Amino acid sequence: MTSAMPPSTKSKVLIVDDDHYTRTLLDRLIGKSADVRLAADGAEARKLFTAEDFNLVLMDQRLPADNGIELLREFRARRPRLVSILMTGYADVREAVAAVREGVFDYLNKPFEDLETLEAVIGKALELDRAYREIDDLRARLGDGTPAVIGRSPAMEQMLGQVRQVAGLDTTVLLEGESGTGKDVVAKLIHAWSPRAAKPFMEVNCGALPESLLESLLFGYEKGAFTGASVASAGYFEKANGGNLFLDEIADMSPKLQSNLLRVLQDHQCMRIGSTQPRQADFRLICATNRALAGEVKAGRFREDLFYRINVVAVRLPPLRERAGDVILLATHFLEHFNAKFGKSCGPLTPAAVRMLEAAQWPGNVRELQHCIERAVALHPGGPIDTMHLCPGDVPPAVGAAQSETTSGPAAYEEARALFERDYLKCILDAAGGNVSEAARLSGIPRQNLYVRMKRWGVVTDQ
Ligand SMILES: Nc1ncnc2c1ncn2[C@@H]1O[C@H](COP(=O)(O)OP(=O)(O)OP(=O)(O)O)[C@@H](O)[C@H]1O
């Protein structure tokens, strides 16, 4: 069963409902793992909301002297990133859907039929609140221009711990990881955290340039060294001058340049093309590769002696699929970034979107997730981001199928049941030609109930 609350810290949840039974039920359900405050009307809710910083507000739509949707609007005006859930009667679903479009995280129908779903939605809402807070926290800590490397998963914490240790040492660092895992940002972070931070950071992608161009870029040249060399130019080895030199995709370096680089690393000197005068080369080398360098050595494509020079401290960047918990953090970060960039206000992510992002495998890692959110923000006029705004091409359409094909064993019961429900709802809606009433008749599930389930899974988004 999905846990509704984070395991370590107690979240603060405000429950606003004039119905004593609902308040008691919710208090019992989440009160063990969360710090719950109860309000029976708008006045009490306002007082509590002013006094405390809540992670989540569960709001009844119909209150004695207030409208829950308007009260949430008032709260959001005071705290724009407030995560809230609206509790509504079946008759009010239309307004509840509109409230979700305005920024309410989700709505739940009363009376609650399925407590597990209720817990799951609360869990996702708290996850989103955590993502907002962690990003603020990270930004506050990195407010000095240090590149923002987002990630709180154990795999990222471990990697960042290694980076922190080696950044201050004058040693060569090899960053290994799949494409899009963040090798480039981590290289910049190493520079920012190193004693060489005030000196230049020079970077070049060894796979993107032909050999001769890469050679002249790294070594520099004297005037007349080759056709077109009308003035002398210093290379990156010289320009790095007390700073860090980042060689990306080092495995793509040609054998000739590999041996030239080895010489520079041995002698701490380099010579411009067309010159015999050795020049001081004072830089710390950071290399990156998305192919295992040891394998390249075995295959005879990379010099073994250079490999040992480079592989002093190797740091592995985990693929996104190994970073449980980071996907929503990154997605929220990118959502804010692209909202600011495009002058939009898209978001928050709906529960179905959160589930979809978390279930995806992300073979292109963080870059793929970034592009997915960029596309969603660019094409969306504003309001919550739902499954259909996220690129289905990047997210396996049949997450269930993908799951059952993996070798990691069978899915947990809850997961399998959820996947079945989503696939079944899609299937029944197709069979009914997209008509929810007909789908209700075919399935024997009451229409409102069916609609709520379909909405939860992003099978439909509006009534
Ligand atoms: N942890 C992270 N936090 C924030 N942004 C990230 C993070 N990791 C990667 N990114 C962003 O994702 C994109 C891809 O990252 P980056 O270019 O560093 O990957 P890479 O491993 O160097 O990829 P490649 O091997 O293809 O060069 C960049 O826009 C980067 O800013």
The ligand as a MOL file (V3000), in Angstrom:
LIG
                    3D

  0  0  0     0  0            999 V3000
M  V30 BEGIN CTAB
M  V30 COUNTS 31 33 0 0 0
M  V30 BEGIN ATOM
M  V30 1 N 20.8280 16.7720 -11.2530 0
M  V30 2 C 20.4590 17.6980 -12.1420 0
M  V30 3 N 19.8320 18.8160 -11.7150 0
M  V30 4 C 19.4220 19.7540 -12.6000 0
M  V30 5 N 19.6090 19.6640 -13.9150 0
M  V30 6 C 20.2390 18.5840 -14.3920 0
M  V30 7 C 20.6950 17.5500 -13.5300 0
M  V30 8 N 21.2740 16.5910 -14.2750 0
M  V30 9 C 21.1920 17.0130 -15.5390 0
M  V30 10 N 20.5730 18.1950 -15.6340 0
M  V30 11 C 20.2490 18.9200 -16.8690 0
M  V30 12 O 19.9750 17.9370 -17.8600 0
M  V30 13 C 20.6100 18.2710 -19.0850 0
M  V30 14 C 21.5880 17.1770 -19.4680 0
M  V30 15 O 22.6640 17.1520 -18.5400 0
M  V30 16 P 24.2030 17.0600 -18.9830 0
M  V30 17 O 24.4480 17.7550 -20.2920 0
M  V30 18 O 25.0320 17.5030 -17.8340 0
M  V30 19 O 24.2950 15.4850 -19.2010 0
M  V30 20 P 25.5460 14.6360 -19.7040 0
M  V30 21 O 25.6350 13.4430 -18.8260 0
M  V30 22 O 26.7570 15.5190 -19.7980 0
M  V30 23 O 25.0440 14.1970 -21.1410 0
M  V30 24 P 25.9350 13.7120 -22.4170 0
M  V30 25 O 26.6570 12.4830 -22.0170 0
M  V30 26 O 24.9130 13.4510 -23.4650 0
M  V30 27 O 26.8400 14.8750 -22.7270 0
M  V30 28 C 21.2880 19.6120 -18.8800 0
M  V30 29 O 20.4300 20.6300 -19.3520 0
M  V30 30 C 21.4360 19.7160 -17.3810 0
M  V30 31 O 21.3760 21.0550 -16.9580 0
M  V30 END ATOM
M  V30 BEGIN BOND
M  V30 1 1 1 2
M  V30 2 1 2 3
M  V30 3 2 2 7
M  V30 4 2 3 4
M  V30 5 1 4 5
M  V30 6 2 5 6
M  V30 7 1 6 7
M  V30 8 1 6 10
M  V30 9 1 7 8
M  V30 10 2 8 9
M  V30 11 1 9 10
M  V30 12 1 10 11
M  V30 13 1 11 12
M  V30 14 1 11 30
M  V30 15 1 12 13
M  V30 16 1 13 14
M  V30 17 1 13 28
M  V30 18 1 14 15
M  V30 19 1 15 16
M  V30 20 2 16 17
M  V30 21 1 16 18
M  V30 22 1 16 19
M  V30 23 1 19 20
M  V30 24 2 20 21
M  V30 25 1 20 22
M  V30 26 1 20 23
M  V30 27 1 23 24
M  V30 28 2 24 25
M  V30 29 1 24 26
M  V30 30 1 24 27
M  V30 31 1 28 29
M  V30 32 1 28 30
M  V30 33 1 30 31
M  V30 END BOND
M  V30 END CTAB
M  END
